[in-house]
């Protein structure tokens, strides 16, 4: 009976893993089926490298959308990464137990705030602050989007990085202390490097949250489909473009296909980020084995 239970459990795990792969494959097939007909109306090279997005005129250049997404995501990572890692180290290595018991659940609860509410806060508060501080005509800029996305990515980065640091065996710390290292030397040279794979996973999940966010960036980035030259100007992301225009397109039109083609590009970008993260994780595991 025990062997039978083990086989059933293994079969269920295999089915769950296979279903996850199947769902991703079906999503990709659906995107390709709806987006590839664009090549009948529009050449792939102008689509990928064009600097103008005017769907009503039949001009579909997604370079401003790609650069806008990358700029907002890079800004969010630049803000969230050092802050999230610092908080995770504080919770795992420095904070007293009672502070951990209060802060950890509070941080995890922040992940449950609806993105539309964060969009309202960004539109009414953060955009006003950015406008006044930098003397801009509008506060709906890439910087505003980066700040809001950083806030949304922080709970994921902090929670997973904290768990990864806590998972480092205490023997590592005791050996470092025995050699005369201080607490901060141990954190910098032993604990954080030993938890590097988990910390990287937290960062990649945070990036995935940022690059795939729709509603918040739609509300606070200004939605200007232009090639950005500074983080203090309005931009438009790929996700916001799909959300804003999909409801106004005729099914089967060139505009409809172009939006699905944007989804294909976003899918490929996300896959490349995840693949790169997996390669780095494998190298780190080999390094510390």
Secondary structure, DSSP 8 states (H G I E B T S, - for coil): -HHHHHHHHHHHHHHHHHHHHHHHHHHHHHHHHHHGGGGGTS-HHHHHH-S-EEGGGTEE--HHHHHHHHHHHHHHHHHHHHHHHHHHHIIIIIS-HHHHHHHHHHHHHHTTS-HHHHHHHIIIIIHHHHHHHHT-S-S-SHHHHHHHHHHHHHHHHHHHHHHHHHTS-HHHHHHHHHTT--HHHHIIIIIHHHTHHHHHHHHHHHHHHHHH--HHHHHHSB---S--SSTTS-B--HHHHHHHHGGGS-TTSHHHHHHHHHHHHHHHHHHHHHHHHHHHHHHHHHHH-
